[in-house]
């Protein structure tokens, strides 16, 4: 991926940093969607446990004053006024949902850092990440009603998972922008951090997660996802296989030895 692409990966140690950089408003247009799709595919390889240089966490951040002003409306116009709009629309949503699924299914923690206004596709991408960090001044909205759409990159579903169906409907029906503090109360935003030093704090948070037991984090993601999809008993059924395998990892063996020798909290992990 070119270092001038509107979405690109900038490695930082064990961290794969996905950068959205399409000034001035980081609007999602054809080039951004294409680059996002390519980055999603690249992340699969970068986080593969078989990769000796694997990334152990992913951080998504944006350049500029806003995270994103949303989708370039001419992109929707071209679909609506072109041939076979229903088919092309369906193909677009299927493609973008595949991107969201790819981010969700990565076997490492994913963190989205929102430093400012975060609308539509960018907000939906943040909901496909494990952790959503927001600066105090950040605000969020799924404002697709202004062009007669419903969010279709997974936003309604994932808002309902985090905040419940009533809040999801409210947020989408009104098309309003919601401050970070409100969405933290609704369990959509995980943490609100001070505006001053936000980028560095989000990067430090992601590095801290990346330094943890990578294989165990992957197991956690599997169990949480199974619970959301099928309930706690379905996740219970996975535990013997998913969590039993952790006893064969170098991370567990090393952490247990460290605990017994030096006490808790001193272990270091290699992601194996």
C-alpha positions as CSV (number, residue, x, y, z in Angstrom):
1,X,0.0,0.0,0.0
2,X,1.4,3.4,-1.0
3,X,2.4,5.8,1.7
4,X,0.2,8.4,0.0
5,X,-2.9,6.1,-0.1
6,X,-6.0,7.6,1.6
7,X,-6.1,4.6,3.9
8,X,-2.8,2.9,4.7
9,X,-0.9,1.0,7.3
10,X,2.0,2.5,9.2
11,X,3.7,-0.1,11.4
12,X,4.8,0.9,14.9
13,X,6.5,-2.0,16.6
14,X,3.9,-4.7,17.4
15,X,1.2,-2.3,16.3
16,X,-0.4,-2.0,12.9
17,X,-1.7,1.6,12.6
18,X,-4.4,2.1,10.0
19,X,-4.4,5.7,8.9
20,X,-7.3,7.5,7.3
21,X,-5.9,10.5,5.4
22,X,-8.1,12.0,2.7
23,X,-8.0,15.7,3.3
24,X,-9.7,18.0,4.1
25,X,-12.6,16.0,5.5
26,X,-11.5,12.4,5.1
27,X,-14.7,11.8,3.1
28,X,-15.2,8.2,2.0
29,X,-15.2,8.0,-1.8
30,X,-14.3,5.3,-4.3
31,X,-10.6,5.7,-3.6
32,X,-11.1,5.4,0.1
33,X,-13.3,2.4,-0.1
34,X,-10.9,0.7,-2.4
35,X,-7.9,1.5,-0.1
36,X,-9.9,0.3,3.0
37,X,-10.7,-2.9,1.3
38,X,-7.0,-3.4,0.4
39,X,-5.9,-2.6,3.9
40,X,-8.4,-5.1,5.4
41,X,-6.9,-7.8,3.3
42,X,-3.4,-6.7,4.2
43,X,-4.3,-6.9,7.9
44,X,-5.3,-10.5,7.6
45,X,-1.7,-11.4,6.6
46,X,-0.1,-9.0,9.1
47,X,-2.0,-10.5,12.1
48,X,-1.7,-14.1,11.0
49,X,-0.3,-16.2,13.9
50,X,2.0,-17.9,11.3
51,X,3.6,-14.6,10.5
52,X,6.8,-14.3,12.5
53,X,6.6,-10.5,12.4
54,X,2.8,-10.4,13.1
55,X,1.2,-7.3,14.4
56,X,-0.3,-8.0,17.8
57,X,-2.9,-5.2,17.8
58,X,-4.4,-2.8,15.3
59,X,-5.0,0.9,15.9
60,X,-7.2,3.0,13.5
61,X,-6.7,6.7,13.5
62,X,-7.2,9.7,11.2
63,X,-5.3,12.7,10.2
64,X,-6.7,16.2,10.1
65,X,-9.3,18.1,12.2
66,X,-12.0,15.5,11.9
67,X,-12.0,11.8,11.7
68,X,-14.5,11.9,8.8
69,X,-17.3,14.1,7.5
70,X,-18.9,10.9,6.1
71,X,-19.4,9.6,2.6
72,X,-18.9,11.8,-0.5
73,X,-22.6,12.1,-1.6
74,X,-21.6,12.1,-5.3
75,X,-20.7,8.5,-4.7
76,X,-24.3,7.7,-3.8
77,X,-25.6,9.9,-6.6
78,X,-23.6,8.0,-9.2
79,X,-25.1,4.7,-8.0
80,X,-28.7,6.0,-7.8
81,X,-28.6,7.6,-11.2
82,X,-26.6,4.9,-13.0
83,X,-27.7,1.5,-14.4
84,X,-29.1,-1.2,-12.1
85,X,-29.0,0.9,-8.9
86,X,-30.5,-1.8,-6.7
87,X,-27.9,-4.3,-7.8
88,X,-25.0,-1.9,-7.5
89,X,-26.2,-0.8,-4.1
90,X,-26.5,-4.4,-2.9
91,X,-23.0,-5.1,-4.2
92,X,-21.6,-2.0,-2.4
93,X,-23.1,-3.0,1.0
94,X,-22.0,-6.6,0.6
95,X,-18.5,-5.4,-0.1
96,X,-18.4,-3.0,2.8
97,X,-19.8,-5.5,5.2
98,X,-17.0,-7.9,4.3
99,X,-14.6,-5.2,5.3
100,X,-16.3,-4.7,8.6
101,X,-16.3,-8.5,9.2
102,X,-12.6,-8.7,8.4
103,X,-11.8,-6.1,11.0
104,X,-14.1,-7.9,13.6
105,X,-12.5,-11.3,12.9
106,X,-8.9,-10.3,13.1
107,X,-7.2,-12.5,15.8
108,X,-5.8,-9.5,17.7
109,X,-7.3,-6.6,19.5
110,X,-8.5,-3.6,17.4
111,X,-8.7,-0.1,18.7
112,X,-10.3,2.9,17.0
113,X,-9.2,6.4,18.1
114,X,-11.7,9.2,17.4
115,X,-10.2,12.6,18.0
116,X,-13.1,14.7,16.4
117,X,-16.2,14.5,14.3
118,X,-16.9,10.9,13.2
119,X,-19.7,10.4,10.8
120,X,-21.3,7.5,8.8
121,X,-18.8,5.0,7.4
122,X,-16.1,6.0,9.8
123,X,-18.4,5.6,12.8
124,X,-19.5,2.2,11.4
125,X,-15.9,1.1,11.0
126,X,-15.3,2.1,14.6
127,X,-18.2,-0.1,15.7
128,X,-16.5,-3.1,14.0
129,X,-13.4,-2.6,16.3
130,X,-13.1,-4.0,19.7
131,X,-12.4,-0.8,21.6
132,X,-13.6,2.7,20.7
133,X,-11.6,5.5,22.3
134,X,-12.8,9.1,22.0
135,X,-11.4,12.5,22.7
136,X,-13.6,14.8,24.8
137,X,-14.4,17.0,21.8
138,X,-15.3,14.0,19.6
139,X,-18.8,13.5,18.3
140,X,-20.5,10.8,16.3
141,X,-23.4,10.4,14.0
142,X,-25.1,8.1,11.6
143,X,-26.7,10.8,9.5
144,X,-27.7,8.7,6.4
145,X,-31.3,10.0,6.7
146,X,-30.2,13.2,5.0
147,X,-29.8,11.3,1.8
148,X,-32.7,8.8,2.3
149,X,-30.5,5.9,3.4
150,X,-30.1,3.7,6.5
151,X,-26.5,3.0,7.6
152,X,-25.6,-0.3,5.9
153,X,-22.0,-1.0,6.8
154,X,-23.2,-2.7,10.0
155,X,-24.0,0.4,12.1
156,X,-27.5,-0.4,13.3
157,X,-26.7,-3.9,14.3
158,X,-23.5,-3.1,16.1
159,X,-25.1,-0.1,17.9
160,X,-27.9,-2.4,19.0
161,X,-25.2,-4.8,20.4
162,X,-23.5,-2.0,22.4
163,X,-26.3,0.3,23.4
164,X,-29.5,-1.7,22.9
165,X,-32.1,-1.6,20.1
166,X,-34.0,1.5,21.4
167,X,-30.8,3.6,21.5
168,X,-29.8,2.4,18.1
169,X,-33.1,3.4,16.6
170,X,-33.0,6.8,18.3
171,X,-29.5,7.6,17.1
172,X,-30.3,6.6,13.5
173,X,-33.9,8.0,13.3
174,X,-32.9,11.4,14.5
175,X,-29.7,11.7,12.5
176,X,-28.3,13.8,15.3
177,X,-24.6,14.1,16.3
178,X,-23.9,12.7,19.8
179,X,-21.0,13.8,22.0
180,X,-18.5,11.3,23.2
181,X,-19.7,11.6,26.8
182,X,-23.2,10.6,25.9
183,X,-22.1,7.6,23.9
184,X,-19.8,6.5,26.7
185,X,-22.9,6.4,28.9
186,X,-24.6,4.3,26.3
187,X,-21.7,1.9,26.2
188,X,-20.9,2.7,22.6
189,X,-17.6,4.5,23.4
190,X,-15.3,2.6,25.7
191,X,-13.4,5.5,27.1
192,X,-13.3,9.3,26.8
193,X,-9.8,10.7,27.0
194,X,-8.7,14.3,27.3
195,X,-8.3,16.3,24.1
196,X,-4.8,17.3,25.1
197,X,-2.5,14.5,24.2
198,X,-5.3,12.3,22.9
199,X,-3.3,10.8,19.9
200,X,-0.4,9.8,22.2
201,X,-2.7,8.4,24.8
202,X,-4.6,6.3,22.3
203,X,-1.3,5.1,20.8
204,X,-0.1,4.2,24.3
205,X,-3.3,2.3,25.1
206,X,-3.0,0.3,21.8
207,X,0.6,-0.5,22.6
208,X,-0.4,-1.7,26.0
209,X,-3.0,-4.0,24.6
210,X,-0.5,-5.3,22.0
211,X,1.9,-6.2,24.7
212,X,-0.6,-8.6,26.3
213,X,-1.1,-12.3,25.7
214,X,-2.0,-12.2,22.0
215,X,-3.3,-15.8,21.8
216,X,-5.5,-15.3,24.9
217,X,-6.9,-12.1,23.5
218,X,-7.9,-14.0,20.4
219,X,-9.7,-16.5,22.6
220,X,-11.5,-13.7,24.4
221,X,-12.7,-12.3,21.0
222,X,-14.0,-15.7,20.0
223,X,-15.9,-16.2,23.2
224,X,-17.4,-12.7,23.2
225,X,-18.4,-13.0,19.6
226,X,-20.1,-16.4,20.2
227,X,-22.0,-14.9,23.1
228,X,-23.3,-12.0,21.1
229,X,-24.3,-14.3,18.2
230,X,-25.7,-17.3,20.1
231,X,-25.7,-16.7,23.8
232,X,-23.5,-17.6,26.8
233,X,-24.1,-21.3,26.6
234,X,-22.8,-21.4,23.0
235,X,-19.7,-19.6,24.2
236,X,-19.4,-22.1,27.1
237,X,-19.4,-24.9,24.5
238,X,-16.3,-23.4,22.9
239,X,-14.3,-22.9,26.1
240,X,-12.7,-26.4,26.3
241,X,-11.3,-26.1,22.8
242,X,-10.5,-22.4,22.7
243,X,-9.2,-21.9,26.3
244,X,-7.8,-25.4,26.6
245,X,-5.4,-24.7,23.8
246,X,-3.9,-21.8,25.8
247,X,-2.1,-24.2,28.1
248,X,0.1,-25.2,25.1
249,X,1.3,-21.6,24.5
250,X,4.7,-20.1,25.3
251,X,2.9,-17.1,26.6
252,X,1.1,-19.0,29.3
253,X,4.1,-21.1,30.3
254,X,6.3,-18.0,30.5
255,X,3.7,-16.0,32.4
256,X,3.1,-18.8,35.0
257,X,6.9,-19.1,35.5
258,X,7.2,-15.3,35.9
259,X,4.3,-15.2,38.4
260,X,5.8,-18.0,40.6
261,X,9.3,-16.4,40.5
262,X,8.6,-12.6,40.5
263,X,4.9,-12.2,41.4
264,X,2.0,-11.0,39.2
265,X,2.3,-8.4,36.5
266,X,5.9,-9.0,35.5
267,X,5.4,-11.3,32.6
268,X,6.2,-10.4,29.0
269,X,4.6,-12.0,26.0
270,X,5.7,-12.9,22.5
271,X,2.3,-13.8,21.1
272,X,3.0,-17.5,20.8
